[in-house]
Amino acid sequence: MPSHALPAASRLDVAGDLLTLLRDTSTEPRPDVQLEALTLAVAADLPVLLRGEPGIGKTAALNQLATSLDLPLTTVIASVHEPSDFSGLPVVGDDPAEQGVPMAPPDWAVRLVRAGRGLLFLDELSTAPPAVQAALLRLVLERRIGALRLPPGVRIVAAANPRASAADGWELSPPLANRFVHLQWTHDHEVVVRGLGGTWPRATLPRLDPDRLPEAVDFARRAVCGFLTARPPLVHRLPNGETRRGGPWPSPRSWEMTLHLIAFATAAGSSRDVLSLLVRGTVGDGPGLELLASLDRMDLPDPEVLLADPAGADLPERGDLRQAVLDAVVAAVRARPEKSRWDAAWALLARAADTGAPDLVVVPATTLAALRREDWDVPARIERLTSVVSLSRRADHAAARTAAGAKAGR
C-alpha cells in the first residue's frame, strides 16, 4: 500500500520508526577533556555546574553521562519551581502542637531515595530567582529536601547559561556558586560532527589505582596545605563584582573540594589539562593557576642534593621548571655561601647550559657571580658561561634601543 494511502495512525508509526533510527547512536572511547573532568568530579561526589551558551550540548552531555554510567536521570528545571519545592511542603498532622509540621518532599526526591542511586540534573539554574537559589543551598550541600536525605548513590549536576544568554537570567548567589565545581562547557567541532554522524564520545568513570590511594591523599594534602601556607590571603577571597561572585572563588569549602579533586586526579592518573579545568573551576582562574604552578614545583629536586652531586644532577626538561631549579640553587648558595658550594653551583649552571636553552642560566649566573668573595678563585667553568651572559646582555641592550627608537618615532 502506498504511504499516502495509509491511515493517519499508521503514518505516525512510520514517522516514529524514522525518529527511532535518528536517535539510534553509539559511543566510542575518545579523549575528551571536558567529559573526563565531569566524570572525575561526579566520581568524587562533588556538585558540578556546567556553564555554557544555549544549545552547546550541556543537556545532551548529561543524558549521555547518565546512560553511560547506568544511572537513572532525574531532571528538575529549577526556574519553574517554588522555593517550597526544594525545602519541602508543610503537611499539617493530627496535632501540630505535639507533632510539629513535617516538610513533605516532592515526588522526584522520593523516587531518588527509593532507587538509592541516580543523577539529579538541575537545569536552567541561572534563570532561578534568588529565593529558589536560597532554597537550593541545603539540597546542594547537605543533600536534604524536606525530611528526606538523598542517598550517597545520588550525584548532583547542574547547568546554567551566561546571564546575558539566559531568559530573565540571574547571577548565582555567592553561597550557591561556592558549592559547585564550575566547568566551562564548549563545543568541539570534531566531536559534534562525529556525534551528528551517529557516534559520540563515551563517558566512563575514572579507573582509580587502589595502590595509589594513600599516596594520592598525601600528595593532595601537601599540595593544598603547602600552597595556602605560602599564600594565606587566598584561603578566603570573595570577589568584588557580582558576576565573579557567581563563579568559582576561593574559600575553605572550595579548597576542600580542590583537595578532593587533586586526590582523585592523582589516583586516576588524569592529565594536566583535566586537573586544570577542575582546579580553576573550583577556586577560580588566578588561585587555580597559582596552585597548578606550585604542584609543578613540588616534585623539583632539592637544591642541596644537586649541590652535593652536580655531575649527576637530573635537571627538568621544561624551561620554567629548570629556571626555578637554578634559581633555587643560587638561593641556597646565598643562604650558606661557601667556596665548595659556589663552585658546585657553577658546575650546575654549566651543565644546564650544555643540556638546555643557554639563556636560562643568564640570571642565575649573574646573581651567582655577585656572591663571589675576594679569596675565591674564579672557576674555569665561568669562562664557558661568559659568552652566554654577554650575548644575552647585548641582546637586551639591542632590544632596549629598538624600543626607545620606536617610541621616539611616534
HUTATA-V621770 format. One record per pair of residues at least 24 apart in sequence whose C-alpha atoms are under 10 Angstrom apart, sorted by the first residue. I is the first residue (numbers start at 1). J is the second residue. If there is no record, write none. Layout:
i;j
I;J
I;J
This chain:
i;j
22;196
22;197
22;198
23;198
24;198
24;199
25;195
25;196
25;197
25;198
25;199
25;200
26;195
26;197
26;198
26;199
26;200
26;201
26;202
27;64
27;68
27;195
27;198
27;199
27;200
27;201
27;202
27;203
28;199
28;200
28;201
28;202
28;203
29;200
29;201
29;202
29;203
29;204
30;191
30;200
30;201
30;202
30;203
31;201
31;202
31;203
32;188
32;191
32;201
32;202
32;203
32;274
33;270
33;271
33;272
33;273
33;274
33;275
33;277
34;183
34;184
34;185
34;186
34;187
34;188
34;273
34;274
34;277
34;278
35;61
35;62
35;65
35;183
35;185
35;201
35;202
35;203
35;204
35;205
35;274
36;202
36;203
36;204
36;205
36;206
36;270
36;271
36;273
36;274
36;275
36;277
37;183
37;206
37;261
37;265
37;270
37;271
37;273
37;274
37;275
37;276
37;277
37;278
38;62
38;65
38;157
38;181
38;182
38;183
38;203
38;204
38;205
38;274
38;277
38;278
39;65
39;69
39;203
39;204
39;205
39;206
40;204
40;205
40;206
40;207
40;261
40;264
40;265
40;268
40;270
40;274
40;275
40;278
41;155
41;157
41;181
41;183
41;205
41;206
41;257
41;260
41;261
41;264
41;265
41;278
42;119
42;154
42;155
42;156
42;157
42;181
42;205
42;206
43;155
43;204
43;205
43;206
43;207
43;208
43;261
43;264
44;155
44;206
44;257
44;260
44;261
44;263
44;264
44;265
45;152
45;153
45;154
45;155
45;156
45;157
45;257
45;260
45;261
46;140
46;141
46;155
46;156
46;157
46;179
46;180
46;181
46;257
46;260
46;261
47;120
47;140
47;141
47;155
47;156
47;157
47;158
47;179
47;180
47;181
47;182
47;257
48;121
48;122
48;140
48;155
48;156
48;157
48;158
48;159
48;179
48;180
48;181
48;182
48;183
48;278
48;281
48;282
49;121
49;122
49;123
49;125
49;156
49;157
49;158
49;159
49;160
49;177
49;179
49;180
49;181
49;182
49;183
49;184
49;185
49;247
49;281
50;123
50;125
50;157
50;158
50;159
50;160
50;161
50;180
50;181
50;182
50;183
50;184
50;185
50;186
50;281
51;125
51;126
51;158
51;159
51;160
51;161
51;162
51;182
51;183
51;184
51;185
51;186
51;247
52;159
52;160
52;161
52;162
52;165
52;183
52;184
52;185
52;186
52;187
53;160
53;161
53;162
53;163
53;164
53;165
53;166
53;184
53;185
53;186
53;187
54;124
54;160
54;161
54;162
54;165
54;166
55;161
55;187
56;161
56;185
56;186
56;187
56;188
56;192
57;185
57;186
57;187
57;192
58;123
58;158
58;159
58;160
58;161
58;185
58;186
58;187
59;121
59;123
59;124
59;158
59;159
61;185
61;200
61;201
61;202
61;203
62;119
62;120
62;121
62;157
62;158
62;159
62;203
63;119
63;121
64;200
64;201
64;202
64;203
65;119
65;201
65;202
65;203
65;204
65;205
66;118
66;119
66;120
66;121
66;203
67;202
67;203
68;202
68;203
68;204
68;205
69;118
69;119
69;202
69;203
69;204
69;205
70;117
70;118
70;119
71;115
71;117
71;118
71;119
71;120
71;153
71;154
71;155
72;112
72;115
72;117
72;118
72;119
72;120
72;154
73;112
73;117
73;118
73;119
73;120
73;121
73;154
73;155
74;108
74;109
74;111
74;112
74;118
74;119
74;120
74;121
74;122
74;156
75;108
75;119
75;120
75;121
75;122
75;123
75;157
75;158
76;108
76;120
76;121
76;122
76;123
76;124
76;125
76;158
77;121
77;122
77;123
77;124
77;125
77;127
77;128
77;158
77;159
78;121
78;122
78;123
78;124
78;125
78;126
78;127
78;128
78;129
78;132
78;133
78;136
78;158
78;159
79;122
79;123
79;124
79;125
79;126
79;127
79;128
79;129
79;132
79;133
79;168
79;169
80;124
80;127
80;128
80;129
80;132
81;128
81;129
81;132
82;128
82;129
82;131
82;132
82;133
82;135
83;128
83;129
83;130
83;131
83;132
83;133
83;134
83;135
83;136
84;131
84;132
84;135
84;136
84;145
84;146
85;109
85;132
85;135
85;136
85;145
85;146
86;132
86;133
86;134
86;135
86;136
86;137
86;138
86;139
86;144
86;145
86;146
87;132
87;134
87;135
87;136
87;137
87;138
87;139
87;144
87;145
87;146
87;147
88;135
88;144
88;145
88;146
88;147
88;148
89;145
89;146
89;147
90;146
102;146
102;147
103;145
103;146
103;147
103;148
104;145
104;146
104;147
104;148
105;144
105;145
105;146
105;147
105;148
105;149
106;145
106;146
106;148
109;144
109;145
109;146
109;148
109;149
109;150
110;145
110;148
110;149
110;150
112;149
112;150
112;151
112;153
112;154
113;148
113;149
113;150
113;151
113;152
113;153
113;154
114;150
114;151
115;151
115;153
115;154
116;150
116;151
116;152
116;153
116;154
117;150
117;151
117;152
117;153
117;154
117;155
118;150
118;151
118;152
118;153
118;154
118;155
118;156
119;153
119;154
119;155
119;156
119;157
120;154
120;155
120;156
120;157
120;158
121;155
121;156
121;157
121;158
121;159
122;156
122;157
122;158
122;159
122;160
123;157
123;158
123;159
123;160
123;161
124;158
124;159
124;160
124;161
124;166
124;167
124;169
125;158
125;159
125;160
125;161
125;166
125;169
125;170
125;171
125;172
126;158
126;159
126;160
126;161
126;162
126;163
126;165
126;166
126;167
126;168
126;169
126;170
126;171
126;172
126;173
126;246
127;160
127;161
127;162
127;163
127;166
127;167
127;168
127;169
127;170
127;171
127;172
128;160
128;167
128;168
128;169
128;170
128;171
128;172
129;168
129;169
129;170
129;171
129;172
129;173
130;170
130;171
130;172
130;173
130;176
133;170
133;172
133;173
133;175
133;176
133;177
134;172
134;173
134;175
134;176
135;176
136;176
137;173
137;175
137;176
137;177
137;179
138;176
140;176
140;179
140;180
141;176
141;179
141;180
156;180
157;181
158;182
159;183
159;185
160;184
160;185
161;185
162;243
163;243
170;243
170;246
171;242
171;243
171;244
171;245
171;246
171;247
172;242
172;243
172;244
172;245
172;246
172;247
173;242
173;243
173;245
173;246
173;247
174;238
174;239
174;242
174;243
174;244
174;245
174;246
174;247
174;248
174;249
175;245
175;246
176;245
176;246
176;247
177;244
177;245
177;246
177;247
177;248
177;249
177;254
177;282
178;238
178;245
178;246
178;247
178;248
178;249
178;250
178;251
178;252
178;253
178;254
178;282
178;283
179;248
179;253
179;254
179;257
179;282
180;247
180;248
180;253
180;254
180;257
180;281
180;282
180;283
181;247
181;248
181;254
181;257
181;258
181;261
181;277
181;278
181;279
181;280
181;281
181;282
181;283
181;284
182;247
182;248
182;249
182;277
182;278
182;279
182;280
182;281
182;282
182;283
182;284
183;247
183;248
183;277
183;278
183;279
183;280
183;281
183;282
184;277
184;278
184;281
205;268
206;264
206;265
206;267
206;268
206;269
206;270
207;264
207;265
207;267
207;268
207;269
207;270
208;264
208;265
208;266
208;267
208;268
208;269
208;270
209;264
209;266
209;267
209;268
209;269
210;267
210;268
211;267
212;263
212;264
212;266
212;267
212;268
212;269
213;263
213;264
213;266
213;267
213;268
214;263
214;267
215;263
215;266
215;267
216;259
216;260
216;262
216;263
216;264
216;265
216;266
216;267
216;268
216;269
217;259
217;260
217;261
217;262
217;263
217;264
217;266
217;267
218;263
219;259
219;262
219;263
219;266
219;295
219;298
220;258
220;259
220;260
220;261
220;262
220;263
220;264
220;265
220;266
220;295
221;256
221;258
221;259
221;260
221;262
221;263
222;259
222;295
222;298
223;259
223;262
223;263
223;291
223;292
223;294
223;295
223;296
223;297
223;298
224;255
224;256
224;258
224;259
224;262
224;291
224;294
224;295
225;255
225;259
226;291
226;294
226;295
226;298
227;287
227;290
227;291
227;292
227;293
227;294
227;295
228;255
228;291
231;287
231;290
231;291
234;283
234;286
234;287
235;283
235;287
236;283
237;283
237;287
239;284
244;284
247;281
247;282
247;283
247;284
248;279
248;280
248;281
248;282
248;283
248;284
248;285
248;288
249;280
249;281
249;282
249;283
249;284
249;285
249;286
249;287
249;288
250;280
250;282
250;283
250;284
250;286
250;287
250;288
251;282
251;283
252;283
253;282
253;283
254;279
254;281
254;282
254;283
254;284
255;279
255;282
255;283
256;282
257;282
257;283
258;282
258;283
258;288
258;291
293;320
293;321
296;320
296;321
297;321
297;324
297;325
300;324
300;325
300;328
301;325
301;328
301;329
302;328
302;329
302;332
303;327
303;328
303;329
303;330
303;331
303;332
303;333
303;345
304;328
304;329
304;332
304;333
304;341
305;329
306;344
306;345
306;348
307;332
307;333
307;340
307;341
307;342
307;343
307;344
307;345
307;346
307;347
307;348
308;340
308;341
308;344
308;345
309;344
309;347
309;348
310;343
310;344
310;345
310;346
310;347
310;348
310;349
310;350
310;351
311;344
311;347
311;348
311;351
312;348
312;351
313;347
313;348
313;351
313;352
314;348
314;351
314;352
315;348
315;351
315;352
315;355
315;356
316;352
316;356
317;352
317;355
317;356
317;357
318;356
319;356
319;357
319;360
320;360
322;352
322;356
322;357
322;360
322;361
323;352
323;359
323;360
323;361
323;362
323;363
323;364
324;360
324;364
325;364
326;352
326;360
326;361
326;363
326;364
326;365
327;360
327;361
327;363
327;364
327;365
327;367
327;368
328;364
329;364
329;368
330;363
330;364
330;365
330;367
330;368
330;369
330;371
331;364
331;367
331;368
333;368
333;371
334;367
334;368
334;370
334;371
337;371
337;372
337;373
338;371
338;372
338;373
338;376
339;372
339;373
339;375
339;376
339;377
340;376
342;368
342;369
342;371
342;372
342;373
342;376
342;378
342;379
343;368
343;376
343;377
343;378
343;379
343;380
343;381
343;382
344;379
346;378
346;379
346;380
346;381
346;382
346;385
347;379
347;380
347;381
347;382
348;381
349;381
349;382
349;384
349;385
350;381
350;382
350;383
350;384
350;385
351;381
353;384
353;385
353;388
354;384
354;385
358;385
358;388
358;389
358;392
359;385
359;388
359;389
359;391
359;392
360;388
360;389
361;385
361;388
361;389
362;386
362;388
362;389
362;390
362;391
362;392
362;393
363;389
363;392
365;389
